[in-house]
Amino acid sequence: MGAFLIPKHLCRQMDAQLCKFWWGESLDPKYRKLHLLGWDTLCSPKYEGGLGFRKAELNNLVMLARNAWKIIENPDCMLAKILKVRYSPKTDFLNAKCPDKCSLTWKCLHGIKELIKPFVSWIIGDGKFIDPWCDKWIPNLGSATPNPLTLQDPSIKVDYFIDNHTRTWNVSRLSTHFDDAFVKKIVTIPLSQHCTPDRRA
């Protein structure tokens, strides 16, 4: 479950087996028991009156998301390095594409990555890792819409817009690549005087 996306019909079968065990189901209709609590109630947390059972489909998504998050948080681990060489040599895991001919493991990780990607944001440190065009790095706005009149350079990172001598935003560069509304929002983002690495929130 932590490596592959289990088909929904198989997840339903797994839930059905747990249901039968809990409710004491039998194939003989004479011994069919009354279901005093619905399955959704039993799967609710204990503090909500349930028993904390896990639905197979949701459990599968959670385990996949946990492994995807490990790759995001630890890009130097063996699995992350292997996947990067094979599928995203020029970008990071969050912005990697899913080619037509790829392994089932990558398809599953890519699918779950797209689900958690909207919830991943950045706290700016030195700005050397954040992609200004794709990553969510502006509070309350997410990513910035680039100026359509200026050519986007895929090699540019957020540190390009930071004056490292004064640790302030370079407004002239920002104004070249973004409109005034985004520039006003970006310059309000505080910058640390210590060049710590960018981190995710």
TORKOL-4160 file (C-alpha; in steps of 0.2 Angstrom, whole numbers, padded with zeros to 4 digits, m for minus):
201
<pt num="1" X="0000" Y="0000" Z="0000"/>
<pt num="2" X="0015" Y="0012" Z="0002"/>
<pt num="3" X="0021" Y="0008" Z="m0015"/>
<pt num="4" X="0006" Y="0006" Z="m0027"/>
<pt num="5" X="m0011" Y="0013" Z="m0029"/>
<pt num="6" X="m0023" Y="m0002" Z="m0025"/>
<pt num="7" X="m0038" Y="m0003" Z="m0036"/>
<pt num="8" X="m0054" Y="0003" Z="m0028"/>
<pt num="9" X="m0064" Y="m0013" Z="m0031"/>
<pt num="10" X="m0050" Y="m0022" Z="m0021"/>
<pt num="11" X="m0051" Y="m0009" Z="m0007"/>
<pt num="12" X="m0069" Y="m0012" Z="m0006"/>
<pt num="13" X="m0066" Y="m0031" Z="m0005"/>
<pt num="14" X="m0054" Y="m0028" Z="0009"/>
<pt num="15" X="m0066" Y="m0017" Z="0019"/>
<pt num="16" X="m0080" Y="m0030" Z="0016"/>
<pt num="17" X="m0069" Y="m0044" Z="0024"/>
<pt num="18" X="m0067" Y="m0033" Z="0039"/>
<pt num="19" X="m0085" Y="m0029" Z="0040"/>
<pt num="20" X="m0090" Y="m0047" Z="0040"/>
<pt num="21" X="m0077" Y="m0051" Z="0054"/>
<pt num="22" X="m0084" Y="m0036" Z="0064"/>
<pt num="23" X="m0102" Y="m0040" Z="0062"/>
<pt num="24" X="m0100" Y="m0059" Z="0062"/>
<pt num="25" X="m0108" Y="m0061" Z="0045"/>
<pt num="26" X="m0112" Y="m0078" Z="0038"/>
<pt num="27" X="m0117" Y="m0084" Z="0021"/>
<pt num="28" X="m0132" Y="m0093" Z="0030"/>
<pt num="29" X="m0147" Y="m0080" Z="0030"/>
<pt num="30" X="m0153" Y="m0087" Z="0046"/>
<pt num="31" X="m0138" Y="m0081" Z="0055"/>
<pt num="32" X="m0138" Y="m0064" Z="0047"/>
<pt num="33" X="m0135" Y="m0051" Z="0061"/>
<pt num="34" X="m0142" Y="m0033" Z="0063"/>
<pt num="35" X="m0129" Y="m0020" Z="0060"/>
<pt num="36" X="m0131" Y="m0008" Z="0074"/>
<pt num="37" X="m0118" Y="0004" Z="0068"/>
<pt num="38" X="m0114" Y="0009" Z="0050"/>
<pt num="39" X="m0097" Y="0007" Z="0043"/>
<pt num="40" X="m0094" Y="0026" Z="0041"/>
<pt num="41" X="m0097" Y="0027" Z="0060"/>
<pt num="42" X="m0085" Y="0013" Z="0064"/>
<pt num="43" X="m0072" Y="0021" Z="0054"/>
<pt num="44" X="m0074" Y="0038" Z="0063"/>
<pt num="45" X="m0061" Y="0042" Z="0076"/>
<pt num="46" X="m0064" Y="0036" Z="0094"/>
<pt num="47" X="m0066" Y="0054" Z="0100"/>
<pt num="48" X="m0081" Y="0056" Z="0088"/>
<pt num="49" X="m0089" Y="0040" Z="0094"/>
<pt num="50" X="m0081" Y="0027" Z="0081"/>
<pt num="51" X="m0069" Y="0014" Z="0083"/>
<pt num="52" X="m0055" Y="0021" Z="0072"/>
<pt num="53" X="m0056" Y="0008" Z="0058"/>
<pt num="54" X="m0046" Y="0013" Z="0043"/>
<pt num="55" X="m0054" Y="0012" Z="0026"/>
<pt num="56" X="m0043" Y="0003" Z="0014"/>
<pt num="57" X="m0044" Y="0016" Z="0000"/>
<pt num="58" X="m0040" Y="0031" Z="0012"/>
<pt num="59" X="m0026" Y="0021" Z="0021"/>
<pt num="60" X="m0018" Y="0017" Z="0004"/>
<pt num="61" X="m0018" Y="0036" Z="m0001"/>
<pt num="62" X="m0011" Y="0041" Z="0016"/>
<pt num="63" X="0003" Y="0028" Z="0015"/>
<pt num="64" X="0008" Y="0034" Z="m0003"/>
<pt num="65" X="0007" Y="0052" Z="0003"/>
<pt num="66" X="0019" Y="0048" Z="0017"/>
<pt num="67" X="0032" Y="0040" Z="0006"/>
<pt num="68" X="0030" Y="0055" Z="m0007"/>
<pt num="69" X="0033" Y="0067" Z="0008"/>
<pt num="70" X="0048" Y="0057" Z="0013"/>
<pt num="71" X="0055" Y="0060" Z="m0005"/>
<pt num="72" X="0051" Y="0079" Z="m0004"/>
<pt num="73" X="0059" Y="0081" Z="0013"/>
<pt num="74" X="0074" Y="0070" Z="0010"/>
<pt num="75" X="0079" Y="0072" Z="m0008"/>
<pt num="76" X="0096" Y="0064" Z="m0005"/>
<pt num="77" X="0089" Y="0047" Z="0000"/>
<pt num="78" X="0093" Y="0033" Z="m0011"/>
<pt num="79" X="0075" Y="0031" Z="m0018"/>
<pt num="80" X="0074" Y="0050" Z="m0022"/>
<pt num="81" X="0091" Y="0050" Z="m0031"/>
<pt num="82" X="0086" Y="0035" Z="m0042"/>
<pt num="83" X="0069" Y="0042" Z="m0047"/>
<pt num="84" X="0077" Y="0059" Z="m0050"/>
<pt num="85" X="0090" Y="0052" Z="m0062"/>
<pt num="86" X="0076" Y="0042" Z="m0071"/>
<pt num="87" X="0062" Y="0054" Z="m0072"/>
<pt num="88" X="0067" Y="0072" Z="m0066"/>
<pt num="89" X="0085" Y="0075" Z="m0070"/>
<pt num="90" X="0082" Y="0094" Z="m0073"/>
<pt num="91" X="0069" Y="0098" Z="m0060"/>
<pt num="92" X="0063" Y="0093" Z="m0042"/>
<pt num="93" X="0051" Y="0079" Z="m0037"/>
<pt num="94" X="0036" Y="0091" Z="m0035"/>
<pt num="95" X="0038" Y="0098" Z="m0053"/>
<pt num="96" X="0042" Y="0081" Z="m0061"/>
<pt num="97" X="0032" Y="0075" Z="m0076"/>
<pt num="98" X="0024" Y="0058" Z="m0079"/>
<pt num="99" X="0030" Y="0051" Z="m0096"/>
<pt num="100" X="0020" Y="0038" Z="m0105"/>
<pt num="101" X="0032" Y="0024" Z="m0103"/>
<pt num="102" X="0036" Y="0024" Z="m0084"/>
<pt num="103" X="0035" Y="0011" Z="m0070"/>
<pt num="104" X="0020" Y="0008" Z="m0060"/>
<pt num="105" X="0028" Y="0014" Z="m0044"/>
<pt num="106" X="0032" Y="0031" Z="m0053"/>
<pt num="107" X="0014" Y="0033" Z="m0059"/>
<pt num="108" X="0007" Y="0030" Z="m0041"/>
<pt num="109" X="0019" Y="0042" Z="m0033"/>
<pt num="110" X="0016" Y="0055" Z="m0047"/>
<pt num="111" X="m0003" Y="0053" Z="m0044"/>
<pt num="112" X="m0002" Y="0056" Z="m0026"/>
<pt num="113" X="0011" Y="0070" Z="m0028"/>
<pt num="114" X="m0002" Y="0080" Z="m0038"/>
<pt num="115" X="m0014" Y="0078" Z="m0023"/>
<pt num="116" X="m0002" Y="0085" Z="m0010"/>
<pt num="117" X="0006" Y="0098" Z="m0021"/>
<pt num="118" X="m0007" Y="0111" Z="m0018"/>
<pt num="119" X="m0004" Y="0110" Z="0001"/>
<pt num="120" X="0015" Y="0112" Z="0000"/>
<pt num="121" X="0022" Y="0129" Z="0003"/>
<pt num="122" X="0039" Y="0137" Z="0005"/>
<pt num="123" X="0047" Y="0147" Z="0019"/>
<pt num="124" X="0061" Y="0158" Z="0010"/>
<pt num="125" X="0079" Y="0156" Z="0017"/>
<pt num="126" X="0093" Y="0158" Z="0004"/>
<pt num="127" X="0080" Y="0156" Z="m0011"/>
<pt num="128" X="0092" Y="0145" Z="m0020"/>
<pt num="129" X="0080" Y="0130" Z="m0021"/>
<pt num="130" X="0063" Y="0138" Z="m0024"/>
<pt num="131" X="0056" Y="0139" Z="m0042"/>
<pt num="132" X="0047" Y="0156" Z="m0043"/>
<pt num="133" X="0036" Y="0151" Z="m0058"/>
<pt num="134" X="0030" Y="0134" Z="m0051"/>
<pt num="135" X="0032" Y="0133" Z="m0032"/>
<pt num="136" X="0020" Y="0141" Z="m0019"/>
<pt num="137" X="0031" Y="0154" Z="m0010"/>
<pt num="138" X="0020" Y="0170" Z="m0008"/>
<pt num="139" X="0009" Y="0169" Z="0007"/>
<pt num="140" X="m0010" Y="0169" Z="0004"/>
<pt num="141" X="m0006" Y="0169" Z="m0015"/>
<pt num="142" X="0004" Y="0154" Z="m0018"/>
<pt num="143" X="0014" Y="0156" Z="m0034"/>
<pt num="144" X="0016" Y="0172" Z="m0044"/>
<pt num="145" X="0009" Y="0175" Z="m0061"/>
<pt num="146" X="0024" Y="0180" Z="m0072"/>
<pt num="147" X="0024" Y="0195" Z="m0083"/>
<pt num="148" X="0019" Y="0189" Z="m0100"/>
<pt num="149" X="0030" Y="0202" Z="m0109"/>
<pt num="150" X="0045" Y="0195" Z="m0101"/>
<pt num="151" X="0053" Y="0178" Z="m0106"/>
<pt num="152" X="0054" Y="0166" Z="m0091"/>
<pt num="153" X="0071" Y="0159" Z="m0088"/>
<pt num="154" X="0069" Y="0141" Z="m0080"/>
<pt num="155" X="0086" Y="0142" Z="m0072"/>
<pt num="156" X="0081" Y="0157" Z="m0061"/>
<pt num="157" X="0077" Y="0154" Z="m0043"/>
<pt num="158" X="0070" Y="0165" Z="m0030"/>
<pt num="159" X="0088" Y="0170" Z="m0024"/>
<pt num="160" X="0089" Y="0180" Z="m0041"/>
<pt num="161" X="0077" Y="0193" Z="m0034"/>
<pt num="162" X="0086" Y="0195" Z="m0018"/>
<pt num="163" X="0100" Y="0207" Z="m0015"/>
<pt num="164" X="0112" Y="0196" Z="m0004"/>
<pt num="165" X="0122" Y="0211" Z="0002"/>
<pt num="166" X="0108" Y="0219" Z="0010"/>
<pt num="167" X="0096" Y="0204" Z="0012"/>
<pt num="168" X="0082" Y="0214" Z="0004"/>
<pt num="169" X="0071" Y="0211" Z="m0011"/>
<pt num="170" X="0078" Y="0218" Z="m0028"/>
<pt num="171" X="0063" Y="0228" Z="m0033"/>
<pt num="172" X="0069" Y="0232" Z="m0051"/>
<pt num="173" X="0071" Y="0213" Z="m0055"/>
<pt num="174" X="0054" Y="0209" Z="m0047"/>
<pt num="175" X="0046" Y="0223" Z="m0058"/>
<pt num="176" X="0054" Y="0216" Z="m0073"/>
<pt num="177" X="0046" Y="0198" Z="m0071"/>
<pt num="178" X="0030" Y="0202" Z="m0061"/>
<pt num="179" X="0016" Y="0215" Z="m0061"/>
<pt num="180" X="0014" Y="0228" Z="m0047"/>
<pt num="181" X="0002" Y="0219" Z="m0037"/>
<pt num="182" X="0013" Y="0204" Z="m0035"/>
<pt num="183" X="0028" Y="0215" Z="m0032"/>
<pt num="184" X="0020" Y="0223" Z="m0017"/>
<pt num="185" X="0015" Y="0207" Z="m0010"/>
<pt num="186" X="0033" Y="0199" Z="m0012"/>
<pt num="187" X="0042" Y="0214" Z="m0004"/>
<pt num="188" X="0032" Y="0211" Z="0012"/>
<pt num="189" X="0039" Y="0194" Z="0014"/>
<pt num="190" X="0053" Y="0195" Z="0027"/>
<pt num="191" X="0070" Y="0189" Z="0023"/>
<pt num="192" X="0082" Y="0182" Z="0036"/>
<pt num="193" X="0099" Y="0190" Z="0038"/>
<pt num="194" X="0106" Y="0172" Z="0039"/>
<pt num="195" X="0107" Y="0163" Z="0023"/>
<pt num="196" X="0098" Y="0147" Z="0029"/>
<pt num="197" X="0092" Y="0134" Z="0017"/>
<pt num="198" X="0074" Y="0136" Z="0010"/>
<pt num="199" X="0062" Y="0125" Z="0019"/>
<pt num="200" X="0044" Y="0118" Z="0017"/>
<pt num="201" X="0029" Y="0122" Z="0027"/>
